[in-house]
Each structure stands twice: as structure tokens, then as C-alpha cells.
């Protein structure tokens, strides 16, 4: 009788709460492990909570891109109050500075990539990845339109829409062809891992074709003419890698054609590595000429056909070079999705997306952009000079004393970094020295400036403003910065930590983004690397090569890729590079 009563109570319970049947089935099948489905209810110890309703309370953050900026953002995100959706057609992060090494087998492609899902698995957050490409951003309705990156048409639907509360755009950039005829059809690029793998196969193909017995020496020379367009870091490093590959490995395997190989490097400007110190530029040019690399500066490519590349010298003379392979590495351009988005928000006349100093897209309160697809539109001091003066002049006397200036100097330098840079370049210890210079030889305590005198003192400050370079280092720092802002969003809403709002009341929520330059490298081949580090410190040689090894190994995103990269370097030193066409 008691058993029947228990059975009746048990049945009544499940009739009243049918969802418990699902819970019992899942509990039984999983061997006692509790598994929650999307429409199930989870037990939190005290209350039954609908998981869909719980997630809907979270702010939804959509991240577009899995490059340096996007990956740095979600790797550093720690706040569990967000529902994060990562969208990208590339389901891995690639360590792009090592792509030139992949082209010649110094490092394997698998060693420089880390699956995004492996990275996200380590995050104890509500964060998900979807392999899809965003083709339209609707900022007004807070939606992004995407299409599947898969070839298969699932259920007849390839496109879908994702809503967001915050959008983080980190889609990077594409190769800039400058609309040169024939570039898209006949040139190799070096932007993605797939590009590096394709170059590697093409290099081996050139040597195999040149080794066929039916060809003349003239035909072999054309096939073994390798042309690199662009004298920036990527083009220079690839030229160095290719030269080492040919002279250290290929000559042993293809002795009959080793003397027919020619590497030509074309640069439209006057020198290689224009962004580096002149000492590095001079050394790189001299080394390449000693190594037999045909270096042609002042040569602008005007056309590329299937057999030759045409260049125009500064004198106007047109010449042609036959080639077996051309690698195009001349800079970056804006992706179509960004161009379309810029038209929507009134930035159509710009080259890339403009953001404020907090990486927020101008004209969009909840959209952020970073990396190569955006640039910070640093506010000018002279645009706000009147507001700065009014904020500093607390006694409304119409003049500023040294004490009044010192009370806001931190906020001025924080909000306008060009002030600090200008003082540094003028070898001045503080803004008081600048004010003293504008007033002439007077005592510090007696300095008083009106609005016009302040304008004259700061008139040249904005000349120090420069756009940040489109490098992995900048993108990674921006991603980490923005993640830190999202981690402390609520805290800084209550207690703002940024500089004074000169055109408003109170303070900005966060400190503006500040790029910290940690140095740059330029591998030049033959175990020699040029390093330019902070403090105008320049080093060239094998010691810099070992520093390059240590830095690039330590900057890998996982221990797995660190071990693989070091193993590839060691394997190359012992066995040489792999020349098989795989």
C-alpha cells in the first residue's frame, strides 16, 4: 500500500512538472552526470532557473575576427557577465610574423596556428565560436548579417543574423594592389597561412619544371626568376628566407640549375625598410647586394602579365622582367564590409574606420574597432584649447597661473598624448618649461597666461600626432586594452578613472588607449637579424637573431605552438628544410 502511495505521488509529480522527465532521462543516460539542454531548467541549489532567461540578461558581445586584435580581446576577457559570440571564417589564430618562414619550410604551417576552439575551451565564460563571415553590419538595429563559411548548404540556409549589445570589429585588412593590372590574377600574396603554403609549393614547382630536360637555359632562367614587390618587413624577410633556402638547401638537390636562380626585390620608394632606423636600412641594402639579390629601388610596378612584370623608374623609363613567380607585398587596404559600414556612419571619405581614444567607432556608442581595419582619430589640443582654459581657470580670473596649470596637467597629458611627446622632443621636463619659454625670461611663480598666450604656447603640439602602425603589436595591445575595459565596465561606470572631460562634467570612464612600442625586428637571412628596440637601441647580427628566436617563441599563444616552433627551428639546423611538394 505504501509502495502504491509512493508511486502515485511520483506520477503526480511528473504530471505536474513534465520537464522533470527530460531531466530524469538525461541523468540516467549520462550515468548520474547532470546535463542541461537549451530549453531545460537547471537547479542552482535553491531555485529552478531557466537557462535561456538567465543568458538573456547578459549583455551580448559579438566579436568579428580571429586575428591579433580579436584573439587578444577574448583571451584577456574575464568578466562572466557577457554572452560572447565570436564570428570568423578562419577557425584558427595565425602567428603572422612567421609566415615568411613558412614559405620555405623553416617553420611548418601547423606550428604557427592555434585552433580558436582550443583557446576558447580554456575560458570559463559564456563564449562561443561560429565559422562564418560577416558581410553586413547594421549599426542602427544592432545586427550583423553573416553567411556560413562552409561549402555545404545546411537546410537551404547559408545566411543568418546575429543581434548584439556590443560589437567588436577586428576583421583586419586585405592586400593593397593599388588597382595595378594583372596583380590579382598572377601574383602571390603573403597575408594568410594558405598564401605561405601556396608560395612554398610554387617555389618547388619552379625548380622541378626548370629541371626538365626539354628546356633551354634561357627558359630555365625565366622560370627561376623570383620577383618580390615591396621593400617592407614582409618583403625583405621573404627575400632573405628564399635566398637562404636556395643557397643552403636547394643547391644540394638541384645542382644542375643552381647557377640560374635570380631573386629580384622591387621597391617603389628610395630605400628598404623605411620605418626602421637608417642604420638598419643601410645594412640591409648592403647585405642584399652582397648576397646577389637584385635590389631595385625607385621601381614602381605598372603591370603584371602571365610572363613578365613591367616597372616604371623615376626617370619614366618602362622596363620588363620575366619571372617564374611574383610575390606581392606592398601594404594593406580596407575590406569591403568596412567600406560599406563607413558609408553608413558618415565616414565614407576615410581610408579606414575612425575611432576615438577608447577604440569606440565615431558615431556609434556601442561599436568598437581595432587592428588593421581602424585607426585612432586622436583629438587635437587646439580644438579644445578654450575648454581646457575654462576648466583650468577655476577662479575665473581670465588668466592661468602655474598652480592652476599644474592641477590639470596630468589630465591634459593623459587626454592629449601629443603634449607629452612634444615636451620630450623639446627636452623639457614639464609643461611649465613650455609656458616659461613662451613668456620669455620670467620667474616660474610669476607666470600667468591668458587664452591667446596659451594658444601660442601649445600651437605646435599637434604637429607630433601620428597614426599608429598597422602591426600585430598594436593590434594585440588594443585587444588586451579593450578586454580590460569590458572587465571593469560596471566598476568604472561608478568610479571613473579617466581624465577630466574638458567639454563636459566629470571624468571619462577609462584611461585612453596608449600604445607601448616594444621594438621591431627585421630578419635579414644567414642567421642575422636587425633589431630596433626602445631607447634608439639598434643591434644587427647573430645576437639579435637569438633575441628574435626567444621573443617570437615566447609570444606564441600556447605551449603547443611554442614547442612546435622551437622544434622546427632545431630540425632545420640539423636536417635542413623540407623541399617536398606537400
N, C-alpha and C positions, 0 to 999 in steps of 0.2 A: 504493500500500500504506500509505504514511504517512497519506494522507487517510482511508483506511478506519479505521485505528487511532484517529485523532483523532475520527472520527465515533462509533466505539464508546465511546470514553471520554466523549464529550459526551453520548451517550444514557444511559450508565450513571449519569452524574452526576445527570441529571434523573429517572431511575428511583428513585435513592436519595433524592433531595430534590425531591419533586413540587411543593412550594410555589415553587420557583425558576421554574417555568413561568409562574406568575402574574406574578412579578417581571419576567421577560423580556417578556411581553406588554405590561405596563404601561409598561416602559421604551421599547419600540418605538413604541407608540401615542402616547406623550407626547413623542416626538421627542428622547428622551435624558434627559428630566427624570424623576427618581425620585419615584414617588407611592406612599404607603403606605396600605393599606386597614386596616380594623379588625382583620381576622384575619390580616394579613400580618406578616412578620417584617422588621424594619428593621436595616440594617447600621450599626453605630456606629463603624466603623473598625477594631475589633479582634474584637468578638464579635457573634454574632447574638442580638438581644434581642427577645423577644415584647412588642409594644407594649401589649397588654391587661394582661399581667402587670406591666409597668412602671407603668402607670397605677393598677393596683390597690394598689400600695404607697403611693400618695399618699393623704393624708387628704382625704376628700370633704367639701367645704363647700357647703351648699345655702343660697342667698340668696333670700328671699321678698320681692319688691317691687322696683320700679324708680323709686321716688320719691327724695326728697332724701337720706335715710339710706342706702338700698340702693345708689344710684348712687355716692354719695361713698365707700362702702366698696370697691366693686370698682374704682373709678377709682384709689384710693390703694393697692390691694393690689399688692405687688411680689414676694412670696415665691413662687418657682416650684414649691414642694413640695406645693401644694394642687391638687386637681381640683375646680374651682368650677362649680356649676350654678346659673344664675340663672333663677328661675321667676316669671312675672308675666303677667297678662292684658293688660298695656299694654306694647307693644314700643317705647316711647319714654320719654325723660325730659322732663318739662314744667317750665318755669321759672314756677312758680305765682304769684309776686308780680306778674307782668304779666298775669294773667288778666283783671282788671278793664279793662285797656287793650284786650284782645282783644274784649270785649263790644261796643265801639263803633267798632272799626276803627282805633283809634290804632296798634295793632300787629296784624299778621296772625298767625293761629294757627300757621302753618308756621314763623314766626320764633322761636317760643318752645319748640319741641320739637326734640329731637335723638334720632335712632334709636339704640336700645340696641346694635344690632349694629354700628353705625358706631363707637360708643365702645369696644366690646369688640375690634373689629378692630385697634385701636391697641395692645392689650395683648399682650405676648409671653408669655402664660401659657396654661395649660390651663384655659380658661374658656369656658363655653357658655351660650347663652340658649335658653329654651323658652317659647313663648307659651301659657301655661296658668295656671289658677287653682287655688291650693291650698285645699281645702275641709276638710281634717282634718290635725291634727298628732298623731302617736303618739310621744310622747317616750320611752316605756318601751322600744319596739322600734326607736327611731331611724329612723322612716319618716315621710314626708309623702305624703298622698293628693291627687292632682291630677286635674283634668279639662281637656281641651283648650278653649281659648278660641275655637276655630274652630267655625262652624256645621255644617260637613260632618262626617259620622261616618266617620272613616277606619278601614276594615277592621272596622267594627262595634264599635270600642273607643274610647270617649271618655275613660275614666278610666285612670290609671296610678299606680304607686307609685314613689317615689324614696327610696333609702336615704341616710343621711348620717352623718358622724362629728361634724361641727359644723353647727348650724343657726343662721342669722342671720335673725331675723324683723324685717322692715321694711315691713309692709303698710299703714302709715298708719292713717287713721280714716275714718269716714263722717260725713255731715251729721247733726247732732243736731236732730231735730224735736220733742223733748220730748213725743212722742205727741199733738201737737196735731191735732185732727181736720181733715182736708182738705189738710194741708200736702203730703203725698206726691203727692196727685192734682192739685193746682192750682198749686203753686209751682215756680219755677225755683231751682236751686241754682247755686253758683259754686265748685265744687271741682275740676272737671276741664276740660280743653280743650273737650271736647264740650259741657259746660254753657255755656261762654262763647260758643261758636258758636250754640247754640240761643237764647241770650238775644239775640244780635245779630240773628238772623232774626226773632225775635218783636218786637223794637223796631220794625224796619222794617215788619213786618206791621201793627202798631198804627197807624202813620201812614198806610199805604196804605188800611186799612179806614176810618180817620177821614176820608179824602179822598173817599170815595164820595158822590155827590150825593144819594143817597136818605136820608141820615141827618140827624137834627136835631142842633142844637148840644148838647143835653143828652146825647144818645147819644155824640157825639164826645168830650165831656168825660170820660165814663166810660171810653172806650177809651184816652184819652191820660192816664189817671191811673196813674202808675208808683209802686209801693209797694216800699220796701226795708225788710226786717225785720232789725234787728241793727245796732248802732252801733259795731261793732269796726272794725279796719283795713280788712277786705274790703268791708263795707257802706258805709263812709264813702268809700272810694276809688271804688267803683262809682257812688255817688250823684254824686260830683264829675265822673267821666268822662261820665256820662249828661247832666248839666247842660251840660257843655262841648259835647258832641255836638249837643244840641238847639239851643243858642244860637249855635254857630259854624258849623254845617253844615245842620242840619235846617230851620231857619227860612228859609234861602235856597231850599230845594227844596219846602217845603210852606207857603208864606206864608199860605194860607187857614186853617190850623189852628194856627199858631204861638202864638196867644194862649190856646189851650185846654189847653196842656200843664201838668201839675202833677206834681211829684216830692215824695213823702212819705217821710220816714225815721222808722221806729218803733224805739224803744229802751226795753226794759223797765226798765233802770236809770235813775239820775238824770242821767247825763251820757254824752256820746260819748267814745270812746277812753279808757276807764277806766285802761288800762295805761300811758298816757302821762302826761307832766308836766301839771300843772293849767294851765300857760300855754298849752300846745298845745290842750288840751280847750276852754278858753275861746275861743281864737282860732277854732277850727274851728266851734264853735256860732254864734259871731257872724257868721262869714263865710257859713255856710249860710243863716242868716236874711236876710242882706243879699242873697244871690243868689236869694231867693224859694223856697228849699227849705222845705217844711213839716216842721219838726222837732218830733217829739212824743216827749219823754222820759217815763218812767213809764208807758208804754203796753205792756201785755202782750197778745200775740195769743192769743185763746182758741179761734178757729175760722176756717177759710177755706172759703168755698163757691166755686162757679164764677163768681159775680158780685161778691161782696163779701168783705171781711175784717173780722172782729169783734175789737175790742180792749177790754181792761178797764183802766181808770185806777186809780190808787192809792186813789181815793175809792170804788171799787167800781162806778162807772158804766160801762155797756156801750155802746159806740158802733160803728157800721159805716161802712166806707169802700168805695165801689165802685171797681173797678180794671180796668185793661186788662192789666196784668202785675204779678206779685209775685215778687220775688227774696228768697229766704230765706237769711240768712247769720248764724246765731246760735251758732256753735260746732261742736264735733265730738263724736262718740260712738264707742264701741268696735265694731269689726266682729264679725259672728257667729263667725267662725273663732277669734278671740281669746277671746271669751266662752266658747266650748266648751273651748278649751285651758286657760283659767283654772280651769274646773271640774275638769279632770283633775288639775291640780297643786295643788289646795287654795287657790286664790286667788279663789274664786267671789264673795266679798264685796267685792271691789275694783272700782274703776272701769276701770282699765287694768292691764296687766301690770306687776308689780313686779320690778325688777332691783336688783342690788347696784351699788356704785360702779364696777364694772368692766363694767357693762352685761350681766352674766350673769343670766338669769332665776332668781329664787329657787326653789330646789328642783330645778334642772336644771343639772348641771355643764357640759354641752356645748351649751346653747341660749342664744343671746344675742338681745336685743331692743332696738330703738332707734327714735327718731322718735315720731310721734304715738300709736303703739299701746302705748307703755310709759312708765314713769316710774321714776326712781331712788329707791329707798327708802333714803335716807341714814340711816346708823346714828347713834343718839343717843349723846352723850358720857356721859350719866348711866347708860346701860345697861352701859357698860364701865368706869365710874369705878373700881371695885375692881380690875379687871385692870390698868388704867393705873397705879394707885397701886403695885401689887405689882411691875410691870415697872420703874417708875422708882426704887423703893426698893431699890437694889442691895445696900445693907449690912444690909437687914432690920432697920432701927432703929425702924420704926413711924412715922417722920416723914420728910418730904421737905425737903431743903434747896434753895436756889436753884440750886446747881450741878447737883443731880440732876434738877431740873425742866428746866433748860436742855439737858441731854443728850438729852431725849426730846421737846423742844418742837417740833422740825421734824416728827417723825413724828406728833405729835398734830395739828398744823395740816394736815398732808398727809392724814391719815385722816379728820379731822373739820373740814371747811372752815368750819363754823359758828363755830368758835373764832376764826379769823382775822377773820371778818365781824363778830363781836361786838366784838372789840377795836377794829376800825376805827370802828364806830358809837359806841363809847365814847371814841374819840380816845385810845387807849392804844397805846403803841409796841410793847409786848411783853406776854406773859402774866405776867411778873414784876410789872408795874404792877397787874394784876388781883389777884395774890396779895397785894401790898402793901396794896391797898385793903381786902381782906378782913381783914387783920391789924391794920389801924389804922396809926398814925404810928410805924413802926419802921424801923430801918436795913435796907437791902436784904440785907446779908450775914447778918443775924441772923434772917431769915425761915425758920421751919420750920412745916410744916403736917402735921397728922395727917389721917386719911381723912375725918373729918367736916368739917374746915375746908376741905379740897379740894372736897368736895361743895358746900359753901356758896359757895365762890368761883366754881364753874362751874355753879351751879344755873340761871342764866338764859341760858346759852349756847345751849341747844337751841331757844330761842324764835326764833332767827334762821333756822331751817330753812324753806326754801320750795321748792315744786316748780318745776321748770324750765318755761318757757312752751312751748306746742306751736307752735313756729315752724320755718320752713325753716332758719334759722340754727343752731338747736340740733341738728336732725337731721343737717345737713351736718357739723357738728363731731363728732358722735357717730360717724358713718360713718368719718371720717378717723381718729379715735382708735382705733376697733376694728380698722381695717386695719393701723395701726401695731403694735398688739398681735399680730396674726396674722403680720406681717412678722418680728417678733422673738421669736416664741413659744419656739423652741428655745434661743435665746441667753439669754432671761430665766428659763428653767427652770434653767439652770446658774448664772446670776448675777442673782438677783432684785434689782430696783431700786425696789420699792415700799416703803411704810412698814412699821414693825415690826408683827408680829402680836401684839397685846396679849393675845389669848386663846389664843395658841399660841406655837410656836417659830419663829425665823427671820423672814423678811420676805415680804411679798406679792410676787408676780411682777412686777406692773406698778404704776405710779402710778395712782391712781383718776382717773376722768374729771373734768375741770374745764371747765365752760362759760365761755367768754370772750365777754362781751357786747360786740358791736362797734357797737351803736347800732341805731336803727329809724327808719323813715320813714313819713309819712302824707301822700300827695299829696292836696291839697285843691281842685284844679282851678284854671283860669286861670293856669297856669304858676307856681303857688305850692305849696310843699311844706313840711311841718313835719318837722324833723329833731331827734331826741334822741340825742345821742352820749355816750359815756362821759365821766365827769367832770362830770355835771349840766350839759352844754353843750346849749343849746336854740337852734335857729335856725329862723326862719319867713320864707318869701319866695321870690323868684326865684333867689337864690343857692343856696338849699337845693334848688331844683328841678334846677339844673345839677349839683349834687353827687349827687342821686338818679339823674340820667341816667348820670353817669360810673360810679357804683357798680354799678348794675344792668346796664350794658353790660359791665363788667369781670367780673362774676360769671357770665356765660354760660359754658356748658360747652365751647364750641368757637368757633373763629374764624368759622365759618359763621353761627352764630346771632348772634354779636356784630355782624357786618356787616349781617345782615338786620334786626336790631332798630334799629340806627342808621339804616339806610336807611328803615325805616318811619317813624321819628320825623321824619326830614328830609322825606319825601314828604308827611306830614301837614301840616307847616308850610307847604309850597309849594302843595299841591293840595287840602288838606283831607281829611276822612275819606271813605272809600268807603261809600255808602249803598245799594248794590245788594244784593239778597237772594240771596246765593250760599251 
